[in-house]
Amino acid sequence: MRIVTRLRGIVLRPLRGSGRPVAFLATGLLIQFGVLLVTALPWLLFLPVLGPAGQLLLAVLLPLAAVVLAGPLLTEAQHARFRVRLGVDIPSPYGGRRPRPYQWLRSPAGRRQLRYHLPAGPLLALAAAFTLLTWAVALVATTVYLWIWAVPLDWRLEHLGYSTWAAYLTAAGIGLLYVAAWLSAALTRLDTRLATVLLGPSRAEQLARRVEALTESRAGLVDVVDAERRRIERDLHDGAQQRLVSLAVNLGIAKATLGDLPEDVRRVIDEAHREAKEAIEELSSLVRGLHPAVLEDRGLDAALSGLAARVPVPVRVTVELTARLSPTIESVAYFVVSEALTNVVKHAEASEAEVTVVRAGATLLVVVRDDGVGGARLGGGTGLSGLAKRVASVDGTLSLDSPAGGPTVITVELPCVP
């Protein structure tokens, strides 16, 4: 029994899994038959009664026009066939939308799909018809001992040798079953490869779509990080900073009211009071570095004016904006100016600086100029490399012009999203 089971497994193994390819090929044959029927019906009805020009129109131009007009629908039907019958999801080159026929034909993707629907599709349908016919012949030959009993008894008595050629026919049918299974699998693989190349997006279109998805993902990540930075700023400002202010106030009151304390105790209170005030200043600088509250409350103009007022070098600020920008762009623009003015104070030895922020169409132009010694460069340890990375995180550009002897001009262009 074990030997019989093993032999049965060996015999049936090549035939297993043939149902899906056969159904897939049959569905494709039905689609091509429908296209052939629609395009050939006017040809069959009107060709005999028309002249040469009309016959040319119906025989050639009309079928081509029908395929072009129905091209997007045929592509959707083929996509559904691959998805339902094989579980192969071929993405649409148009992102799920259906193009108009003239747009479909003019696009590279449409011309690729047309090559599938016209030369490749009919040839694959002919091969599928031959494969299905092979299946039918193989099944008839293999089951000859079942249906031979439907033949009249007189014929079987007159041809007593039918059992011999029936055995040969059964063996040939079994061999044809293997051939049909192989043809079905091979034709299915070929059709899948052709459809993936011709009905799906090209390599360039896939890369462009991937870049677009990564750009959207990065923009979302930048927005999330900026929102998290604002949340941390609010928590520090409303929590830890207020507690330090309360502590400093209490220590100041204690120092002023408790005059009869020993000298060492007063010294400890003075030291604690000074450290509390220094901690408040450091925390205030940290909060402003994370996300200044005035930027969120009053906008970029007020935030840059406040920033310039704290710089020991005279700074002229010009901001020309008619509306608020996105929080992410405002934050990047603020930190560009903040880092640039920090470099002016630390390295430029400048006597004055100028900040200009102007919106030019879909671009926010930020220019920081100083009359210092110049010689600044990206990657020179002045924080400009990190600034360039922050600008690039929102698809902006940063350029630096800083010849020896000055002046230094930093120009930043940011995509302006209101």
C-alpha positions as CSV (number, residue, x, y, z in Angstrom):
1,M,0.0,0.0,0.0
2,R,2.9,2.4,0.8
3,I,4.4,1.7,-2.6
4,V,1.1,2.4,-4.3
5,T,0.7,5.7,-2.4
6,R,4.3,6.7,-3.3
7,L,3.8,5.9,-7.0
8,R,0.5,7.8,-7.0
9,G,2.3,10.8,-5.5
10,I,5.1,10.6,-8.1
11,V,2.5,10.4,-11.0
12,L,0.3,13.2,-9.8
13,R,3.0,15.6,-8.6
14,P,3.5,17.3,-12.0
15,L,-0.2,17.9,-12.2
16,R,-0.7,19.5,-8.8
17,G,-1.3,23.2,-8.8
18,S,-2.4,23.2,-12.5
19,G,-5.9,24.5,-11.7
20,R,-4.8,28.1,-11.1
21,P,-2.8,28.5,-14.4
22,V,-5.6,26.8,-16.4
23,A,-8.2,29.2,-14.9
24,F,-5.8,32.1,-15.5
25,L,-5.3,31.2,-19.2
26,A,-9.0,30.6,-19.7
27,T,-9.9,34.1,-18.2
28,G,-7.3,35.7,-20.5
29,L,-8.8,33.8,-23.5
30,L,-12.2,35.1,-22.6
31,I,-11.0,38.7,-22.4
32,Q,-9.2,38.4,-25.8
33,F,-12.3,36.8,-27.3
34,G,-14.5,39.7,-26.1
35,V,-12.1,42.2,-27.7
36,L,-12.0,40.2,-30.9
37,L,-15.8,40.0,-31.0
38,V,-16.3,43.7,-30.5
39,T,-13.7,44.7,-33.1
40,A,-14.8,42.0,-35.6
41,L,-18.5,42.5,-35.4
42,P,-18.7,45.6,-37.6
43,W,-16.2,44.0,-39.9
44,L,-18.4,41.0,-40.4
45,L,-21.6,43.0,-40.8
46,F,-20.6,45.8,-43.1
47,L,-17.5,44.7,-44.9
48,P,-19.2,43.0,-47.8
49,V,-21.3,46.1,-48.7
50,L,-18.6,48.7,-48.5
51,G,-16.0,49.8,-51.0
52,P,-12.2,49.5,-50.6
53,A,-11.9,52.6,-48.4
54,G,-14.6,51.5,-46.1
55,Q,-13.3,48.0,-45.9
56,L,-9.8,49.4,-45.0
57,L,-11.5,51.5,-42.3
58,L,-13.4,48.6,-40.8
59,A,-10.7,46.0,-41.1
60,V,-7.8,48.0,-39.8
61,L,-8.5,51.4,-38.4
62,L,-11.7,50.7,-36.5
63,P,-10.3,47.7,-34.5
64,L,-7.2,49.8,-33.6
65,A,-9.3,52.7,-32.5
66,A,-11.5,50.4,-30.4
67,V,-8.5,48.9,-28.6
68,V,-7.1,52.4,-28.0
69,L,-10.4,53.7,-26.6
70,A,-10.8,50.6,-24.4
71,G,-7.1,50.5,-23.5
72,P,-7.5,51.7,-19.8
73,L,-10.4,49.3,-19.3
74,L,-8.5,46.4,-20.8
75,T,-5.6,47.2,-18.5
76,E,-7.8,47.2,-15.4
77,A,-9.3,43.9,-16.5
78,Q,-5.9,42.3,-16.9
79,H,-4.8,43.7,-13.5
80,A,-7.9,42.1,-12.0
81,R,-7.1,38.8,-13.8
82,F,-3.6,38.6,-12.4
83,R,-4.7,39.6,-8.9
84,V,-7.7,37.2,-8.7
85,R,-6.3,34.2,-10.5
86,L,-2.6,34.3,-9.5
87,G,-2.5,36.7,-6.5
88,V,0.0,38.9,-8.4
89,D,-0.7,42.6,-7.8
90,I,0.6,44.6,-10.7
91,P,0.6,48.3,-9.6
92,S,-1.0,50.9,-11.8
93,P,1.4,53.4,-13.4
94,Y,-1.2,56.1,-12.8
95,G,-1.6,55.7,-9.1
96,G,-5.1,54.2,-9.2
97,R,-6.7,56.8,-11.4
98,R,-8.0,56.1,-14.9
99,P,-6.5,58.3,-17.6
100,R,-8.4,59.6,-20.6
101,P,-7.8,57.7,-23.8
102,Y,-5.7,60.5,-25.4
103,Q,-3.7,60.9,-22.2
104,W,-3.3,57.1,-22.0
105,L,-2.0,56.9,-25.6
106,R,0.4,59.8,-25.2
107,S,1.9,58.5,-22.0
108,P,4.9,56.1,-22.0
109,A,2.9,53.7,-19.8
110,G,0.0,53.8,-22.3
111,R,2.2,52.9,-25.2
112,R,3.7,50.0,-23.2
113,Q,0.2,48.8,-22.4
114,L,-0.8,49.1,-26.1
115,R,2.1,46.8,-27.0
116,Y,0.6,44.2,-24.6
117,H,-3.0,44.5,-25.8
118,L,-2.2,44.4,-29.5
119,P,0.8,42.2,-30.4
120,A,1.4,40.3,-27.1
121,G,-2.2,39.7,-26.0
122,P,-3.6,38.0,-29.1
123,L,-0.4,35.8,-29.4
124,L,-0.7,34.8,-25.8
125,A,-4.4,34.1,-26.4
126,L,-3.6,31.8,-29.3
127,A,-1.0,30.0,-27.1
128,A,-3.6,29.7,-24.3
129,A,-6.1,28.2,-26.8
130,F,-3.6,25.7,-27.9
131,T,-2.8,24.8,-24.3
132,L,-6.4,24.4,-23.3
133,L,-7.0,22.3,-26.4
134,T,-4.1,20.1,-25.3
135,W,-5.8,19.7,-21.9
136,A,-9.0,18.7,-23.6
137,V,-7.4,16.1,-25.8
138,A,-5.3,14.7,-23.0
139,L,-8.4,14.4,-20.7
140,V,-10.4,12.6,-23.5
141,A,-7.5,10.3,-24.2
142,T,-6.8,9.5,-20.6
143,T,-10.5,8.7,-19.8
144,V,-11.0,6.5,-22.9
145,Y,-11.9,3.5,-20.8
146,L,-14.7,5.5,-19.2
147,W,-16.5,6.8,-22.3
148,I,-15.8,3.9,-24.6
149,W,-18.7,2.1,-22.9
150,A,-21.0,4.7,-24.5
151,V,-20.1,3.2,-27.9
152,P,-22.7,0.7,-29.2
153,L,-22.1,-2.9,-28.2
154,D,-22.2,-4.1,-31.8
155,W,-19.2,-1.9,-32.7
156,R,-17.2,-3.1,-29.7
157,L,-17.9,-6.8,-30.7
158,E,-16.8,-6.1,-34.2
159,H,-13.6,-4.3,-33.0
160,L,-12.4,-6.6,-30.2
161,G,-8.9,-5.1,-30.4
162,Y,-10.1,-1.7,-29.2
163,S,-8.7,-2.5,-25.7
164,T,-5.2,-2.5,-27.1
165,W,-5.3,0.9,-28.8
166,A,-7.3,2.2,-25.9
167,A,-4.4,1.3,-23.6
168,Y,-2.0,3.2,-26.0
169,L,-4.4,6.1,-26.1
170,T,-4.5,6.2,-22.3
171,A,-0.7,6.3,-22.1
172,A,-0.6,9.0,-24.7
173,G,-3.2,11.0,-22.8
174,I,-1.2,10.8,-19.6
175,G,1.8,12.0,-21.4
176,L,-0.2,14.9,-22.9
177,L,-1.4,15.8,-19.4
178,Y,2.2,16.3,-18.4
179,V,2.8,18.4,-21.5
180,A,-0.3,20.5,-20.9
181,A,0.7,21.1,-17.3
182,W,4.1,22.2,-18.3
183,L,2.7,24.4,-21.1
184,S,0.3,26.0,-18.7
185,A,3.0,26.8,-16.1
186,A,5.4,28.1,-18.7
187,L,2.8,30.3,-20.5
188,T,1.6,31.7,-17.1
189,R,5.2,32.7,-16.2
190,L,5.7,34.3,-19.6
191,D,2.4,36.2,-19.4
192,T,3.3,37.4,-15.9
193,R,6.7,38.7,-16.9
194,L,5.3,40.5,-19.9
195,A,2.4,42.0,-17.9
196,T,4.8,43.1,-15.2
197,V,7.0,45.0,-17.7
198,L,4.3,46.3,-20.0
199,L,1.2,46.8,-17.8
200,G,3.0,48.0,-14.7
201,P,5.2,51.0,-14.0
202,S,8.7,51.2,-15.5
203,R,11.8,51.2,-13.4
204,A,12.0,55.0,-13.7
205,E,8.4,55.4,-12.7
206,Q,8.8,53.1,-9.7
207,L,11.8,55.1,-8.6
208,A,9.9,58.4,-9.0
209,R,7.0,57.0,-7.0
210,R,9.4,55.8,-4.3
211,V,11.1,59.2,-4.1
212,E,7.7,60.8,-3.8
213,A,6.7,58.5,-1.0
214,L,10.0,59.0,0.8
215,T,9.6,62.7,0.4
216,E,6.1,62.7,1.9
217,S,7.3,60.3,4.7
218,R,10.3,62.6,5.5
219,A,8.0,65.7,5.5
220,G,5.7,63.9,8.0
221,L,8.6,62.9,10.2
222,V,10.0,66.5,10.2
223,D,6.5,67.8,11.2
224,V,6.3,65.2,14.0
225,V,9.7,66.1,15.3
226,D,8.9,69.8,15.2
227,A,5.6,69.2,17.1
228,E,7.5,67.1,19.7
229,R,10.0,69.9,20.1
230,R,7.2,72.4,20.7
231,R,5.7,70.0,23.3
232,I,9.0,69.7,25.1
233,E,9.4,73.5,25.1
234,R,5.9,74.0,26.6
235,D,6.6,71.3,29.3
236,L,9.9,72.9,30.3
237,H,8.4,76.4,30.2
238,D,5.3,75.6,32.1
239,G,6.8,72.9,34.4
240,A,10.5,72.9,35.3
241,Q,11.1,76.6,34.6
242,Q,8.2,77.7,36.8
243,R,9.4,75.5,39.6
244,L,12.8,77.0,39.4
245,V,11.4,80.5,39.4
246,S,9.3,79.7,42.5
247,L,12.4,78.2,44.2
248,A,14.5,81.4,43.4
249,V,11.7,83.6,44.7
250,N,11.5,81.6,48.0
251,L,15.2,81.7,48.4
252,G,15.2,85.5,47.8
253,I,12.5,86.0,50.4
254,A,14.4,83.8,52.9
255,K,17.6,85.8,52.3
256,A,15.8,89.1,52.8
257,T,13.6,88.2,55.8
258,L,15.8,85.8,57.8
259,G,18.5,88.3,59.0
260,D,19.4,86.5,62.2
261,L,20.8,83.3,60.6
262,P,24.4,82.2,61.1
263,E,26.9,83.4,58.5
264,D,27.5,79.9,57.0
265,V,23.7,79.4,56.6
266,R,23.3,82.8,54.8
267,R,26.2,81.9,52.5
268,V,24.5,78.6,51.6
269,I,21.2,80.4,50.9
270,D,23.1,83.0,48.7
271,E,24.8,80.3,46.8
272,A,21.6,78.4,46.2
273,H,19.8,81.6,45.2
274,R,22.5,82.4,42.6
275,E,22.6,78.9,41.2
276,A,18.8,78.9,40.9
277,K,18.9,82.1,38.9
278,E,21.7,80.7,36.7
279,A,19.6,77.6,36.1
280,I,16.7,79.7,35.1
281,E,18.8,81.6,32.6
282,E,20.2,78.4,31.2
283,L,16.8,76.8,31.0
284,S,15.4,79.9,29.3
285,S,18.2,79.7,26.7
286,L,17.5,76.0,26.2
287,V,13.7,76.6,25.8
288,R,14.4,79.3,23.2
289,G,16.8,76.9,21.4
290,L,14.1,74.2,21.3
291,H,11.3,76.4,20.0
292,P,10.7,80.0,21.1
293,A,7.2,80.6,22.3
294,V,7.0,84.0,20.5
295,L,7.5,82.1,17.2
296,E,4.4,80.0,17.7
297,D,2.4,82.9,19.2
298,R,3.3,85.9,17.0
299,G,5.1,84.5,14.0
300,L,8.4,84.8,12.3
301,D,8.7,88.5,12.2
302,A,8.3,89.0,16.0
303,A,10.6,86.0,16.8
304,L,13.4,87.3,14.6
305,S,13.1,90.8,16.0
306,G,13.4,89.5,19.5
307,L,16.3,87.4,18.4
308,A,18.1,90.4,16.9
309,A,17.5,92.4,20.0
310,R,19.5,89.9,22.1
311,V,22.5,90.0,19.8
312,P,25.3,92.4,20.9
313,V,25.9,93.4,17.3
314,P,23.5,95.8,15.6
315,V,21.2,93.8,13.4
316,R,18.8,95.2,10.8
317,V,15.8,92.9,10.3
318,T,13.5,93.0,7.2
319,V,10.6,90.5,7.0
320,E,8.1,90.7,4.1
321,L,5.4,88.1,4.7
322,T,1.7,88.5,4.0
323,A,0.6,85.3,5.8
324,R,1.9,82.8,8.3
325,L,3.9,79.8,7.0
326,S,3.8,76.2,8.1
327,P,5.3,75.7,11.6
328,T,8.1,73.6,10.2
329,I,9.3,76.1,7.7
330,E,9.0,78.9,10.3
331,S,11.1,76.9,12.7
332,V,13.8,76.1,10.1
333,A,14.0,79.8,9.1
334,Y,14.2,80.9,12.7
335,F,17.1,78.5,13.5
336,V,18.9,79.5,10.3
337,V,19.0,83.1,11.4
338,S,19.8,82.1,15.0
339,E,22.8,80.0,14.1
340,A,24.0,82.6,11.5
341,L,23.9,85.4,14.1
342,T,25.6,83.2,16.6
343,N,28.4,82.7,14.1
344,V,28.5,86.5,13.5
345,V,29.0,87.1,17.2
346,K,31.6,84.3,17.8
347,H,33.6,84.3,14.6
348,A,32.9,87.1,12.2
349,E,34.2,90.1,14.2
350,A,31.5,92.1,12.5
351,S,30.3,95.6,13.3
352,E,26.8,95.0,12.0
353,A,24.6,92.4,10.4
354,E,21.5,92.3,8.2
355,V,18.7,89.7,8.0
356,T,16.2,89.7,5.1
357,V,13.3,87.3,4.9
358,V,11.2,87.5,1.7
359,R,8.6,85.3,0.2
360,A,9.1,84.9,-3.6
361,G,6.3,82.8,-5.0
362,A,6.6,79.3,-3.6
363,T,10.0,80.0,-2.0
364,L,11.0,81.6,1.3
365,L,14.2,83.4,0.8
366,V,16.3,84.0,3.9
367,V,19.5,86.1,3.6
368,V,21.9,86.8,6.5
369,R,24.7,89.3,5.7
370,D,27.5,90.6,7.9
371,D,30.6,92.9,7.4
372,G,33.0,90.6,9.3
373,V,36.3,89.2,8.3
374,G,34.8,86.4,6.1
375,G,36.5,83.1,5.4
376,A,33.6,81.0,6.6
377,R,33.0,77.7,4.9
378,L,30.7,74.7,5.2
379,G,32.2,72.0,7.4
380,G,34.6,74.5,9.1
381,G,33.3,73.8,12.6
382,T,31.0,76.8,12.8
383,G,27.7,74.8,12.8
384,L,27.0,75.6,9.1
385,S,27.1,71.9,8.2
386,G,24.4,71.1,10.7
387,L,22.5,74.1,9.4
388,A,22.7,72.8,5.9
389,K,21.4,69.4,6.9
390,R,18.4,71.1,8.7
391,V,17.7,73.1,5.6
392,A,17.9,70.0,3.4
393,S,15.5,68.1,5.7
394,V,12.7,70.3,4.2
395,D,14.1,70.2,0.6
396,G,15.7,73.6,1.0
397,T,19.1,74.8,-0.2
398,L,21.8,76.7,1.5
399,S,24.6,78.7,-0.2
400,L,27.5,80.5,1.4
401,D,29.6,83.4,0.0
402,S,32.4,84.4,2.4
403,P,35.6,85.6,0.8
404,A,38.5,86.4,2.9
405,G,38.1,89.9,4.3
406,G,34.3,89.7,4.0
407,P,31.5,90.2,3.7
408,T,29.8,86.9,4.5
409,V,26.4,86.2,2.9
410,I,24.3,83.1,3.8
411,T,21.4,82.5,1.4
412,V,18.8,79.9,2.2
413,E,15.8,78.9,0.0
414,L,13.0,77.0,1.7
415,P,9.8,75.6,0.0
416,C,7.1,78.0,1.1
417,V,4.0,76.1,2.2
418,P,1.4,78.3,3.8
